[in-house]
């Protein structure tokens, strides 16, 4: 776990710094400088780009991680990675042709509720393409266990560029329309930087290399497209569908709530960057016991860190919403619902990495497709009736069902189990502190209130879980910190 701990800590720090910038953007700059309409439009475009990303990448980012360990010589490794650069064109070229010939029809259909979407529809395939190739280059560096710089670009640099652009709108250097157009430039630059980083670590080769595993690679990638599309749509379909039933301003309200809730998933995102390739290696070498140990470690550690974050958000949520415009206040219940889905998924540890590298990924993905149709149905029913709260309920049901399905496959088919009695104790501690702190506040400014409650919750959460020895790894880190402070 040495390399896991080191790079996970680095990735976690980078991700949290990025989320700090993202919090400023989402909670203050977007809401005050851009306004609800263009904030909603921006959220719609980025969510739609995220839905298209797995198609544009043709699953290459996950395929690289799965098959790279099977190549032994340096020439084979370089040839495989070069091949994977062109592999997504199998699907990209037909998709772009469809966009070209049916552009007007698709754009008119998607903008029927919000006409503002029509003029920006051309950005969707471009953003999807840029996001897709960013993930391909990111996977290129992950398999060399060099994920930190990519995390910096994805989590920090993009948000900093957006922050600068939003401030430029505020001082009238840019209009709101120009800001939306600038998103293409920002994501294009990040993809170019990721490409340079990937080629710096391992250069592509000039000759054509067709791996002998081509058929297996093609089949796996096709299913990963399905998986990635299901996962992306289950995450982003709510914002997309909100724009199809109610005014686009509601996408802005929903996006603020989702951003707050998404902070819960940061530890999982950070650890996943390094545990995914390690999981692939353990499974390729049939190291079942080591894999099961990694599974349990990621589960309890992520529950410890993610539960602390979720707890901090919930006990301070009323005060957080006092800091942003009143129109966004209706998203508080969304934070609870979406936050719970993030927390549940986080407790499952590296479950997704195990599924994607097992022989059972096809069955789970087909189940995911059924859940996706179920999600679309629920959103279609709940959004017209309950607005953004309906979207949150639909997302909760869909994502929880999908996570449970994946957990059952790992437990019953692969004989791996992530939980122990410590998970239950940790859940009880988190729940007790929530009920103890949610229903009262200090009579101070919201920022002071948040600070004081956070300090109290942090001290109690860490102290109780340390005494219970919930996570041996985290206890060791606390012990090292105590020795440094002592001496």
C-alpha positions in Angstrom: 0.0 0.0 0.0 3.1 2.3 -0.1 2.5 3.7 -3.5 -1.3 3.7 -2.9 -0.9 5.8 0.2 1.6 8.2 -1.2 -0.2 9.0 -4.5 -3.6 8.8 -2.9 -2.6 11.4 -0.4 -1.2 13.6 -3.2 -4.3 13.1 -5.3 -6.5 13.8 -2.4 -4.7 17.1 -1.6 -4.9 18.1 -5.3 -8.5 17.1 -5.5 -9.5 19.1 -2.4 -7.6 22.1 -3.5 -9.4 21.8 -6.8 -12.7 21.5 -5.0 -11.9 24.6 -3.0 -11.6 26.5 -6.3 -14.7 24.7 -7.5 -16.6 25.7 -4.4 -15.7 29.4 -5.0 -16.8 29.0 -8.6 -20.0 27.1 -8.0 -21.3 28.8 -4.8 -20.2 32.4 -5.4 -18.8 33.3 -8.9 -21.3 31.4 -11.0 -24.2 32.5 -8.8 -23.2 36.2 -8.6 -21.3 36.9 -11.8 -22.9 34.7 -14.5 -26.5 34.4 -13.3 -29.0 31.5 -13.2 -29.6 31.3 -17.0 -26.1 31.1 -18.2 -25.0 29.0 -15.2 -27.8 26.6 -16.0 -26.6 26.6 -19.7 -23.0 25.9 -18.6 -24.1 23.0 -16.4 -26.2 21.6 -19.2 -23.3 21.7 -21.7 -20.8 20.2 -19.4 -23.2 17.5 -18.2 -24.0 16.7 -21.8 -20.3 16.6 -22.7 -19.8 14.2 -19.8 -22.6 11.9 -21.2 -20.9 11.9 -24.6 -17.4 11.4 -23.2 -17.5 7.5 -23.0 -18.7 7.3 -26.6 -16.0 9.6 -27.8 -13.3 7.7 -25.9 -14.7 4.3 -27.1 -13.9 2.9 -23.7 -10.1 3.3 -24.4 -9.3 4.8 -21.0 -10.5 1.7 -19.1 -9.2 -0.7 -21.8 -5.7 0.8 -21.5 -5.7 0.1 -17.7 -7.0 -3.5 -18.1 -4.7 -4.7 -20.9 -1.5 -2.7 -20.4 -0.2 -5.1 -17.7 -0.5 -8.0 -20.2 2.2 -6.6 -22.4 5.7 -7.5 -21.3 8.3 -5.8 -23.6 8.7 -2.0 -23.8 8.1 -2.1 -27.6 4.8 -3.9 -27.1 3.7 -1.5 -24.4 4.5 1.5 -26.6 2.8 -0.1 -29.5 -0.4 -0.9 -27.6 -0.7 2.7 -26.2 -0.2 4.1 -29.7 -2.8 1.8 -31.1 -5.2 3.0 -28.4 -4.8 6.6 -29.5 -6.5 5.8 -32.9 -8.9 3.1 -31.6 -11.6 5.6 -30.5 -11.9 6.8 -34.1 -13.9 3.7 -34.9 -16.9 5.3 -33.1 -16.0 9.0 -33.2 -16.1 9.4 -37.0 -19.6 7.9 -37.4 -20.9 10.0 -34.5 -19.5 13.2 -36.0 -21.2 12.3 -39.3 -24.5 11.8 -37.6 -24.1 15.2 -35.8 -23.4 16.9 -39.1 -26.4 15.5 -41.0 -28.9 15.7 -38.2 -27.6 18.8 -36.4 -30.7 20.9 -36.9 -33.2 18.2 -36.0 -31.4 17.2 -32.8 -30.7 20.9 -31.8 -34.4 21.9 -32.2 -35.6 18.9 -30.2 -33.3 19.5 -27.3 -34.1 23.2 -27.2 -37.8 23.0 -27.3 -38.2 23.9 -23.6 -35.2 26.2 -23.5 -34.5 27.9 -26.8 -31.1 29.2 -25.6 -29.7 25.7 -26.0 -30.0 25.8 -29.8 -27.2 28.4 -30.4 -24.7 26.4 -28.3 -25.6 22.9 -29.4 -22.5 22.7 -31.6 -20.3 22.6 -28.5 -21.7 19.3 -27.3 -19.7 16.9 -29.6 -16.5 19.0 -29.2 -16.7 19.0 -25.4 -17.4 15.3 -25.4 -14.4 14.6 -27.8 -12.0 16.7 -25.7 -13.2 15.1 -22.4 -12.8 11.6 -24.0 -9.3 12.1 -25.2 -8.3 13.7 -21.9 -9.3 10.5 -20.2 -7.3 8.4 -22.8 -4.2 10.4 -22.1 -4.9 10.3 -18.4 -5.1 6.5 -18.5 -1.8 6.5 -20.4 0.0 8.0 -17.3 -2.0 6.1 -14.8 -0.6 2.8 -15.9 2.8 4.2 -15.3 1.6 5.2 -11.8 2.1 8.8 -12.6 -1.4 10.2 -11.9 -0.6 13.3 -9.9 -0.1 15.8 -12.8 -3.2 14.7 -14.5 -5.1 15.1 -11.3 -3.7 18.7 -11.1 -4.9 19.5 -14.6 -8.3 17.9 -14.1 -9.1 19.1 -10.6 -7.2 22.4 -10.3 -6.1 24.0 -13.6 -9.5 23.7 -15.3 -11.2 25.3 -12.3 -8.7 28.1 -12.1 -9.1 28.9 -15.7 -12.9 28.9 -15.2 -12.4 31.1 -12.2 -10.4 33.7 -14.1 -13.0 33.6 -16.9 -15.8 34.2 -14.5 -14.0 37.1 -12.9 -13.4 38.5 -16.5 -17.2 38.5 -16.9 -17.6 40.4 -13.6 -15.2 43.1 -14.8 -16.8 43.2 -18.2 -13.8 41.8 -20.1 -16.0 39.0 -21.3 -19.7 38.7 -21.9 -21.7 35.7 -20.5 -22.0 34.3 -24.1 -18.2 34.6 -24.6 -17.6 32.8 -21.3 -19.7 29.8 -22.5 -17.8 29.7 -25.8 -14.5 29.9 -23.9 -15.3 26.5 -22.3 -14.2 24.8 -25.5 -10.8 26.6 -25.2 -10.4 25.7 -21.6 -11.1 22.0 -22.1 -9.0 22.0 -25.3 -6.0 23.4 -23.5 -6.3 20.9 -20.7 -6.4 18.0 -23.2 -3.3 19.2 -25.0 -1.4 19.5 -21.7 -2.5 16.0 -20.7 -1.3 14.7 -24.1 2.2 16.4 -23.6 2.4 14.8 -20.2 1.5 11.3 -21.5 4.0 11.5 -24.4 6.7 12.8 -22.0 6.3 9.6 -19.9 6.2 7.3 -22.9 6.4 8.4 -26.5 4.2 6.8 -29.1 5.7 4.8 -31.9 5.6 5.6 -35.6 4.7 2.2 -37.0 1.3 0.5 -37.0 0.9 -2.0 -34.1 -2.2 -4.3 -34.1 -2.2 -6.2 -30.8 -3.1 -9.9 -31.1 -5.7 -9.3 -28.5 -7.6 -7.0 -30.8 -10.9 -8.9 -30.7 -10.9 -9.1 -26.9 -9.9 -5.4 -26.8 -12.7 -4.4 -29.1 -15.3 -6.4 -27.2 -14.2 -5.1 -23.9 -14.2 -1.5 -25.1 -17.7 -1.9 -26.5 -18.9 -3.0 -23.1 -17.0 -0.3 -21.4 -18.7 2.2 -23.6 -21.9 0.8 -22.4 -20.7 0.9 -18.8 -19.2 4.4 -19.1 -22.4 5.7 -20.8 -24.5 4.1 -18.1 -22.4 5.5 -15.3 -22.2 9.0 -17.0 -25.9 9.1 -17.7 -26.8 8.0 -14.3 -24.7 10.9 -13.0 -25.6 13.6 -15.5 -28.9 12.5 -16.9 -30.8 14.4 -14.2 -29.3 17.8 -15.2 -29.9 17.0 -18.8 -33.5 16.0 -18.2 -34.2 19.0 -16.0 -33.5 21.2 -19.0 -36.1 19.3 -21.0 -39.0 19.7 -18.6 -38.5 23.0 -16.7 -36.7 26.3 -17.1 -32.9 26.1 -17.4 -32.4 28.2 -14.3 -33.4 25.1 -12.3 -30.3 23.4 -13.7 -28.2 26.1 -11.9 -30.1 25.5 -8.6 -29.6 21.8 -8.9 -25.9 22.1 -9.9 -25.1 24.0 -6.8 -26.7 21.3 -4.6 -25.0 18.5 -6.5 -21.6 20.2 -6.3 -22.0 20.4 -2.5 -22.9 16.8 -2.3 -20.2 15.7 -4.7 -17.5 16.8 -2.2 -18.3 13.5 -0.4 -16.9 11.6 -3.4 -13.6 13.4 -3.5 -11.6 10.7 -1.5 -12.9 8.0 -3.8 -12.0 9.9 -6.9 -8.5 10.6 -5.6 -7.8 7.0 -4.4 -9.3 5.5 -7.6 -6.6 7.1 -9.7 -4.0 4.7 -8.2 -6.1 1.7 -7.0 -7.6 1.1 -10.4 -4.3 0.0 -12.1 -3.3 -1.9 -8.9 -6.6 -3.7 -8.9 -6.1 -4.7 -12.5 -2.6 -6.0 -11.7 -3.8 -8.1 -8.7 -6.6 -9.6 -10.8 -4.3 -10.3 -13.7 -2.0 -12.2 -11.3 -4.9 -14.0 -9.5 -3.9 -12.5 -6.2 -7.2 -13.1 -4.5 -6.2 -12.5 -0.9 -4.3 -9.3 -1.6 -7.3 -8.1 -3.6 -9.7 -8.8 -0.8 -7.4 -7.0 1.6 -7.3 -4.0 -0.7 -11.1 -4.1 -1.0 -11.6 -3.9 2.7 -9.0 -1.2 3.2 -10.4 1.1 0.6 -13.9 0.5 2.0 -13.2 1.5 5.6 -10.8 4.3 4.7 -13.1 5.9 2.2 -16.0 5.5 4.7 -13.9 7.2 7.4 -12.9 10.1 5.3 -16.1 10.4 3.2 -18.3 10.0 6.2 -16.5 12.9 7.9 -17.0 15.1 4.9 -20.7 14.1 4.6 -21.2 14.8 8.3 -19.6 18.2 8.0 -21.8 19.2 5.1 -25.0 18.1 6.6 -24.6 19.7 10.0 -23.7 23.0 8.3 -26.0 22.9 5.3 -28.4 25.5 6.6 -25.6 28.0 7.2 -23.9 27.2 3.8 -27.1 28.2 2.0 -27.2 31.5 3.9 -24.1 32.5 2.0 -25.5 32.2 -1.5 -28.6 33.8 -3.2 -32.0 32.9 -1.8 -33.2 31.5 -5.1 -30.9 28.5 -4.6 -32.3 27.5 -1.2 -34.6 24.9 -2.6 -31.6 22.6 -3.2 -31.0 21.7 0.4 -33.0 18.5 0.2 -31.1 17.7 -3.0 -27.9 17.8 -1.0 -29.2 15.2 1.4 -30.4 12.8 -1.3 -27.5 13.1 -3.7 -25.0 13.1 -0.8 -26.4 9.8 0.4 -25.8 8.2 -3.0 -22.2 9.5 -3.0 -21.7 8.2 0.5 -23.1 4.7 -0.3 -21.0 4.4 -3.4 -17.9 5.5 -1.5 -18.4 2.8 1.1 -18.1 0.2 -1.6 -14.3 1.0 -2.0 -12.7 -0.1 -5.2 -15.8 -2.0 -6.2 -15.9 -0.4 -9.7 -12.3 -1.3 -10.5 -12.9 -4.9 -9.5 -16.0 -5.1 -11.7 -14.4 -3.6 -14.8 -11.4 -6.0 -14.6 -13.5 -9.1 -14.0 -15.1 -11.6 -16.4 -18.6 -10.5 -15.1 -18.5 -6.9 -16.3 -20.9 -7.7 -19.2 -23.7 -9.0 -17.0 -23.5 -6.0 -14.7 -23.4 -3.6 -17.5 -26.5 -5.0 -19.1 -28.2 -4.6 -15.7 -26.9 -1.0 -15.7 -28.7 -0.4 -19.0 -32.0 -1.5 -17.5 -31.4 0.8 -14.5 -30.7 3.6 -16.9 -34.0 3.2 -18.7 -35.6 3.1 -15.2 -33.8 6.3 -14.3 -35.0 8.1 -17.4 -38.5 6.9 -16.6 -38.3 8.1 -13.0 -36.9 11.5 -14.1 -39.7 11.9 -16.7 -42.3 11.3 -14.0 -40.8 13.1 -11.0 -39.2 16.3 -12.6 -42.5 17.7 -14.0 -44.2 17.1 -10.6 -41.4 17.9 -8.1 -38.8 19.8 -10.1 -35.2 19.4 -8.9 -36.3 17.4 -5.8 -37.8 14.9 -8.2 -34.6 14.6 -10.1 -32.7 13.9 -6.9 -35.1 11.2 -5.9 -34.8 9.5 -9.3 -31.0 9.7 -9.1 -31.0 8.2 -5.6 -33.1 5.2 -6.6 -31.2 4.6 -9.8 -27.6 4.9 -8.4 -28.4 3.0 -5.2 -29.8 0.2 -7.3 -26.9 0.1 -9.7 -24.4 0.1 -6.8 -26.2 -2.7 -5.0 -26.2 -4.8 -8.2 -22.4 -4.4 -8.6 -21.8 -5.2 -4.9 -23.8 -8.4 -5.2 -21.8 -9.6 -8.2 -18.5 -9.0 -6.5 -19.7 -10.7 -3.3 -21.4 -13.7 -4.8 -19.3 -14.3 -8.0 -15.8 -13.2 -7.0 -16.1 -14.1 -3.3 -14.8 -10.7 -2.2 -16.4 -8.8 0.7 -15.7 -5.2 1.6 -17.3 -4.8 5.0 -16.5 -5.7 8.6 -18.0 -4.8 12.0 -15.9 -1.6 11.9 -18.0 -0.3 9.0 -21.1 -0.6 11.3 -19.4 1.1 14.2 -18.3 3.9 12.0 -21.8 4.4 10.6 -23.2 4.6 14.2 -20.7 7.2 15.2 -21.5 9.3 12.1 -25.2 9.1 12.7 -24.9 9.9 16.4 -22.9 13.1 15.6 -25.3 14.1 12.9 -28.3 14.0 15.3 -26.2 15.7 17.9 -25.2 18.7 15.8 -27.8 19.2 13.1 -30.6 20.7 15.1 -28.7 23.6 16.8 -26.5 26.5 15.7 -24.5 29.2 17.3 -26.1 32.7 17.0 -23.1 34.1 15.0 -22.4 34.9 11.3 -22.8 31.8 9.1 -19.0 31.5 8.5 -18.2 31.6 12.2 -21.0 29.1 12.9 -19.7 26.8 10.2 -16.1 27.1 11.6 -17.1 26.4 15.3 -19.4 23.5 14.5 -16.8 22.0 12.1 -14.1 22.1 14.8 -16.3 20.4 17.4 -17.5 17.7 14.9 -13.9 17.1 13.8 -12.5 16.7 17.3 -15.3 14.3 18.3 -15.3 12.3 15.1 -11.5 11.8 15.0 -11.2 11.1 18.7 -14.0 8.5 18.9 -12.9 6.7 15.8 -9.3 6.7 16.8 -10.2 5.1 20.1 -12.3 2.5 18.4 -9.4 1.8 16.0 -11.7 2.0 13.0 -9.0 2.4 10.5 -5.5 1.0 11.3 -3.9 3.0 8.4 -5.5 6.3 9.5 -4.6 5.6 13.1 -1.0 5.2 12.1 -1.1 8.5 10.3 -2.6 10.2 13.4 0.1 8.5 15.5 2.9 9.9 13.3 1.3 13.3 13.5 1.1 13.1 17.3 4.8 12.2 17.5 5.8 15.1 15.3 3.8 17.5 17.4 5.2 16.0 20.6 8.8 16.3 19.5 
